[in-house]
Amino acid sequence: MMVPKWVRDILTDDTGINFTPDKVAMVSGVVVFHGLAITHVVINKQPFDPVAFGGGFGALLAGGGGAMWLASRQKPSGGGQ
């Protein structure tokens, strides 16, 4: 199965070949988080709580961003020193 170029650009490293675990986990977490929020409201007939949703979603984005930042700092620099 071919992965569309825009998905590959989001989920891979600078080479465009290797998928990075931090980016895959982040995108998967966002999709699952939204799916669970929709299920909670639509199927379970619970009221939507924007404060809880925003706090949880913000924590997910902050954790994913932190993981990506940490991974970018561990890359070897091209300076040769």
C-alpha positions as CSV (number, residue, x, y, z in Angstrom):
1,M,0.0,0.0,0.0
2,M,1.4,3.4,-1.0
3,V,1.4,6.1,1.6
4,P,0.3,9.5,0.1
5,K,3.2,12.0,-0.2
6,W,1.7,14.5,2.2
7,V,1.3,11.8,4.9
8,R,4.9,10.6,4.3
9,D,6.1,14.2,4.6
10,I,4.4,14.6,8.0
11,L,5.5,11.2,9.4
12,T,9.1,10.8,8.2
13,D,12.5,12.2,9.0
14,D,14.4,14.6,6.8
15,T,15.3,11.8,4.3
16,G,11.6,11.1,3.6
17,I,12.2,7.3,4.0
18,N,12.3,6.5,7.7
19,F,9.1,6.9,9.8
20,T,9.9,8.5,13.2
21,P,8.2,7.0,16.3
22,D,7.6,10.4,17.8
23,K,5.7,11.7,14.8
24,V,3.7,8.5,14.3
25,A,2.7,8.4,18.0
26,M,1.7,12.1,17.9
27,V,-0.5,11.7,14.8
28,S,-2.0,8.5,16.1
29,G,-2.7,10.1,19.5
30,V,-4.5,13.0,17.9
31,V,-6.7,10.7,15.8
32,V,-7.5,8.5,18.7
33,F,-8.2,11.4,21.0
34,H,-10.6,13.0,18.6
35,G,-12.3,9.6,18.0
36,L,-12.8,9.0,21.7
37,A,-14.1,12.6,22.2
38,I,-16.7,12.1,19.4
39,T,-17.6,8.6,20.7
40,H,-18.1,10.1,24.2
41,V,-20.5,12.8,22.9
42,V,-22.3,11.0,20.1
43,I,-22.7,7.4,21.2
44,N,-22.7,7.9,25.0
45,K,-24.8,11.0,24.8
46,Q,-22.6,12.9,27.3
47,P,-22.2,16.7,27.2
48,F,-19.1,18.0,25.6
49,D,-16.7,19.5,28.1
50,P,-14.5,22.0,26.2
51,V,-12.3,22.7,29.2
52,A,-11.4,19.0,29.7
53,F,-11.0,18.4,26.0
54,G,-8.7,21.4,25.6
55,G,-6.6,20.5,28.6
56,G,-6.2,16.9,27.4
57,F,-5.6,17.9,23.8
58,G,-3.1,20.6,24.9
59,A,-1.2,18.0,27.0
60,L,-1.1,15.6,24.1
61,L,0.3,18.3,21.8
62,A,2.8,19.5,24.4
63,G,4.1,16.0,25.0
64,G,4.4,15.3,21.3
65,G,6.1,18.6,20.6
66,G,8.5,17.9,23.5
67,A,9.3,14.5,22.1
68,M,10.0,16.0,18.6
69,W,12.2,18.7,20.1
70,L,14.2,16.2,22.1
71,A,14.6,14.0,19.0
72,S,15.8,17.0,16.9
73,R,18.4,17.9,19.5
74,Q,19.9,14.4,19.4
75,K,20.6,14.5,15.7
76,P,24.3,14.8,14.8
77,S,25.1,18.2,13.4
78,G,26.7,18.5,10.0
79,G,29.6,20.7,11.3
80,G,32.0,17.9,11.7
81,Q,33.2,19.0,15.2
